[in-house]
């Protein structure tokens, strides 16, 4: 369970650890934990969480949806966020979610 002192990197790494990868095909790309990320991407994820929290988004939704999906984009594209191609790199994260075949949604 999430604690009040858990960092956004710890939160994402926990979500990644608990992710259901057993349905993935052997050649499927899997996001890397935050230890493999450029440091500026971890800082970006922290700023993103703070921005979401300040917008009135519920902590539950931030932790369950927004942080994991943003983390998937960053964890599948191990380059500084300034170099991300939002269309192509987001598509990699969406392909990862679809490859897990958890539900029709």
C-alpha positions in Angstrom: 0.0 0.0 0.0 1.1 3.5 -0.8 2.5 5.5 2.1 2.6 9.3 2.5 6.4 9.3 2.2 6.5 7.3 -1.0 8.2 9.1 -3.9 6.6 9.2 -7.4 9.5 7.0 -8.6 8.7 4.5 -5.8 5.0 4.6 -6.7 5.7 3.9 -10.4 8.2 1.2 -9.7 5.6 -0.5 -7.4 3.0 -0.3 -10.0 5.4 -1.8 -12.6 6.3 -4.5 -10.2 2.6 -5.4 -9.7 1.8 -5.2 -13.4 0.4 -8.3 -15.0 3.0 -9.2 -17.5 2.1 -12.9 -17.8 -0.1 -12.3 -20.8 2.6 -10.5 -22.8 4.2 -12.2 -25.7 7.9 -13.0 -25.2 9.0 -10.2 -27.6 6.8 -7.5 -26.1 8.5 -4.4 -24.9 8.2 -3.9 -21.1 8.8 -0.5 -19.4 12.0 -0.2 -17.4 12.0 0.9 -13.7 13.0 4.4 -12.8 16.5 3.4 -12.0 17.1 3.1 -15.7 15.6 6.5 -16.6 17.4 9.7 -17.1 17.2 11.7 -13.8 15.3 14.6 -15.5 12.5 12.2 -16.4 12.0 11.3 -12.8 11.9 15.0 -11.9 9.3 15.5 -14.8 7.1 12.8 -13.4 7.3 14.4 -9.9 6.2 17.8 -11.4 3.4 16.1 -13.4 2.1 14.5 -10.1 2.3 17.9 -8.4 0.5 19.5 -11.3 -2.3 16.9 -11.3 -2.7 17.2 -7.5 -3.0 20.9 -7.8 -5.7 20.6 -10.4 -8.1 18.8 -8.1 -7.6 15.3 -9.5 -8.1 12.7 -6.9 -5.0 11.0 -5.5 -6.5 7.6 -6.3 -6.9 8.4 -10.0 -3.4 10.0 -10.1 -1.8 6.9 -8.6 -3.9 4.4 -10.5 -4.1 5.9 -14.0 -2.0 9.0 -14.7 1.3 8.1 -13.0 1.5 4.6 -14.4 0.7 5.7 -18.0 3.1 8.6 -17.9 5.7 6.2 -16.4 5.0 3.7 -19.2 5.8 6.4 -21.8 9.0 7.3 -19.9 10.0 3.7 -19.1 9.6 2.5 -22.7 11.6 5.5 -24.1 14.8 5.9 -22.2 15.8 9.3 -23.5 15.5 12.7 -21.9 11.9 14.0 -22.1 12.9 16.9 -24.3 13.6 14.3 -27.0 10.3 12.5 -26.8 8.1 12.3 -29.9 4.7 12.5 -28.2 2.9 10.6 -31.0 5.3 7.8 -31.6 6.4 7.4 -28.0 2.9 7.5 -26.6 2.0 4.8 -29.2 4.6 2.5 -27.7 3.0 2.8 -24.3 -0.5 2.2 -25.7 0.8 -0.9 -27.5 2.2 -2.1 -24.2 -1.2 -1.7 -22.5 -3.0 -3.4 -25.4 -0.5 -6.3 -25.4 -1.3 -7.0 -21.8 -4.8 -7.9 -22.9 -6.4 -7.2 -19.6 -9.8 -6.0 -20.9 -11.6 -4.7 -23.9 -11.1 -1.1 -22.6 
